[in-house]
Amino acid sequence: MKKVIKTTELQGNPFQMVGKDWMLITAGNEEKCNTMTASWGGMGTLWNKDVAFIFVRPQRYTKGFVDREDTFSLSFFTEEWRKQLSYLGTVSGRDEDKITKAGLTVELIDGTPCFKEARVTLICRKMYRQPLEENCFLDKETMNKNYPQKDWHDVYVGEIMKVIVEE
């Protein structure tokens, strides 16, 4: 059974949830959506709103869906879904129906695609998008290590509109 909670009631360490457990970034509509696995991002408060921020490289198929839509979802799963999350992060939705092959069920919450199997889902309304820029990196070692192809991520900030958790 799922229930909607306030952002302040969300349980879990964001460093664990995003960086170690991973998440799925999903966007689209009832006709078509796509998802990607991510381990970079976070949650916090910005502009007096509860927000999540994500990073998407320009070559990712999901980026077009995130750019087109006003909202995106972040879905978090239990460890038993690790193999599927790994698969979803390495196969492109351009080439196959990877969501079905991973055994996930798409559902729409307020028109935003997410997954019935998720233990936590954040529905986010896009507020801001900005490409990372080479001249803004103060730590050149981090830049060179993470961007040898100079394929800078876009950072997106989304207001967390709804938090859905498994009871």
C-alpha positions as CSV (number, residue, x, y, z in Angstrom):
1,M,0.0,0.0,0.0
2,K,1.3,3.5,-0.9
3,K,0.7,6.7,0.8
4,V,1.5,10.4,0.3
5,I,3.7,12.0,2.9
6,K,5.1,15.5,3.5
7,T,8.8,16.0,2.5
8,T,9.6,16.5,6.2
9,E,8.4,13.0,6.9
10,L,10.7,11.3,4.3
11,Q,12.9,8.7,6.0
12,G,16.3,7.9,4.7
13,N,19.7,9.4,4.2
14,P,19.9,11.2,0.9
15,F,23.6,10.2,0.5
16,Q,22.6,6.6,0.8
17,M,19.5,6.9,-1.3
18,V,21.1,8.7,-4.2
19,G,24.7,7.8,-4.1
20,K,24.6,4.2,-3.0
21,D,21.1,2.8,-3.6
22,W,20.7,4.8,-6.9
23,M,17.5,6.2,-8.3
24,L,15.6,6.2,-11.6
25,I,15.0,9.6,-13.3
26,T,11.8,9.2,-15.3
27,A,9.9,11.6,-17.6
28,G,7.4,11.5,-20.4
29,N,3.6,11.1,-20.7
30,E,1.0,8.4,-20.9
31,E,2.0,7.6,-24.5
32,K,5.8,7.3,-24.0
33,C,8.3,7.7,-21.3
34,N,11.9,6.8,-20.5
35,T,14.0,6.3,-17.5
36,M,17.6,6.2,-16.5
37,T,19.6,5.2,-13.5
38,A,21.4,7.9,-11.6
39,S,23.7,8.2,-8.6
40,W,24.4,11.9,-8.8
41,G,22.0,14.4,-7.3
42,G,20.5,15.3,-4.0
43,M,17.7,16.9,-2.0
44,G,17.4,20.0,0.0
45,T,16.0,23.5,0.3
46,L,16.4,26.1,-2.3
47,W,14.4,29.3,-3.1
48,N,12.3,28.5,0.0
49,K,11.1,25.2,-1.5
50,D,11.9,21.6,-0.9
51,V,13.8,20.5,-4.0
52,A,15.7,17.7,-5.7
53,F,18.5,18.2,-8.1
54,I,19.6,15.8,-10.8
55,F,22.3,15.7,-13.5
56,V,21.7,14.3,-17.0
57,R,24.3,14.1,-19.8
58,P,23.3,15.4,-23.2
59,Q,23.6,12.0,-24.9
60,R,21.1,10.3,-22.6
61,Y,17.8,9.5,-24.3
62,T,16.0,10.4,-21.1
63,K,17.2,14.0,-21.4
64,G,14.8,14.7,-24.3
65,F,11.9,13.6,-22.1
66,V,13.0,15.6,-19.1
67,D,13.5,18.7,-21.3
68,R,10.0,18.3,-23.0
69,E,8.0,17.8,-19.8
70,D,7.2,20.1,-16.9
71,T,7.7,17.3,-14.4
72,F,9.9,14.3,-13.7
73,S,9.9,11.6,-11.1
74,L,12.7,10.1,-8.9
75,S,12.1,6.6,-7.9
76,F,14.0,4.7,-5.2
77,F,13.9,0.9,-4.8
78,T,14.9,-1.8,-2.4
79,E,18.2,-3.7,-2.9
80,E,16.4,-6.6,-4.6
81,W,16.0,-4.3,-7.7
82,R,19.8,-3.6,-8.0
83,K,20.3,-5.8,-11.1
84,Q,17.4,-4.1,-12.9
85,L,18.7,-0.6,-11.9
86,S,22.1,-1.5,-13.3
87,Y,20.5,-2.8,-16.5
88,L,18.4,0.4,-16.9
89,G,21.6,2.5,-16.5
90,T,23.4,0.7,-19.3
91,V,20.8,0.1,-22.0
92,S,19.2,2.9,-24.0
93,G,15.4,3.2,-24.4
94,R,16.2,4.3,-28.0
95,D,17.1,0.7,-28.8
96,E,14.5,-1.4,-26.8
97,D,11.7,-1.3,-24.3
98,K,14.0,-1.5,-21.4
99,I,11.3,-0.7,-18.8
100,T,9.3,-3.8,-19.7
101,K,12.5,-5.9,-20.0
102,A,13.4,-4.8,-16.4
103,G,10.0,-6.0,-15.2
104,L,8.8,-2.6,-14.0
105,T,5.3,-1.3,-14.2
106,V,4.8,2.4,-15.2
107,E,2.1,4.3,-13.4
108,L,1.2,8.0,-13.8
109,I,0.9,10.1,-10.7
110,D,-0.5,13.6,-11.5
111,G,0.5,12.9,-15.1
112,T,4.1,12.0,-14.3
113,P,5.4,8.5,-15.1
114,C,6.9,6.5,-12.2
115,F,7.0,2.9,-11.1
116,K,4.6,0.8,-9.0
117,E,7.5,-1.2,-7.6
118,A,9.4,1.8,-6.1
119,R,9.6,2.1,-2.3
120,V,9.8,6.0,-2.5
121,T,8.8,8.2,-5.4
122,L,9.3,12.0,-5.6
123,I,7.2,13.9,-8.2
124,C,9.1,17.0,-9.1
125,R,8.2,20.2,-11.1
126,K,11.1,21.6,-13.1
127,M,12.2,25.0,-11.9
128,Y,15.7,25.4,-13.4
129,R,18.1,23.8,-15.9
130,Q,21.6,24.8,-16.5
131,P,24.5,23.1,-18.4
132,L,27.6,22.7,-16.4
133,E,30.4,24.9,-17.9
134,E,34.1,24.2,-18.1
135,N,35.1,27.6,-16.9
136,C,33.0,27.3,-13.7
137,F,35.0,24.3,-12.4
138,L,37.3,25.3,-9.6
139,D,38.6,21.8,-9.2
140,K,40.1,20.9,-12.5
141,E,41.1,17.4,-11.4
142,T,37.4,16.6,-10.7
143,M,36.5,18.1,-14.1
144,N,39.1,16.1,-16.0
145,K,38.3,12.9,-14.2
146,N,34.5,13.1,-14.8
147,Y,34.4,14.9,-18.2
148,P,37.3,13.6,-20.4
149,Q,34.9,13.9,-23.4
150,K,33.7,17.4,-22.3
151,D,30.1,16.1,-22.3
152,W,28.9,18.3,-19.5
153,H,25.8,17.3,-17.6
154,D,22.8,19.6,-17.4
155,V,21.7,20.2,-13.8
156,Y,18.0,20.3,-13.1
157,V,16.3,21.6,-10.0
158,G,12.8,20.4,-9.4
159,E,10.4,21.4,-6.6
160,I,9.3,18.2,-4.9
161,M,5.5,18.4,-5.3
162,K,4.6,15.0,-3.9
163,V,6.4,12.2,-1.9
164,I,4.9,8.7,-2.2
165,V,6.1,5.9,0.0
166,E,5.4,2.2,0.5
167,E,3.7,1.6,3.8
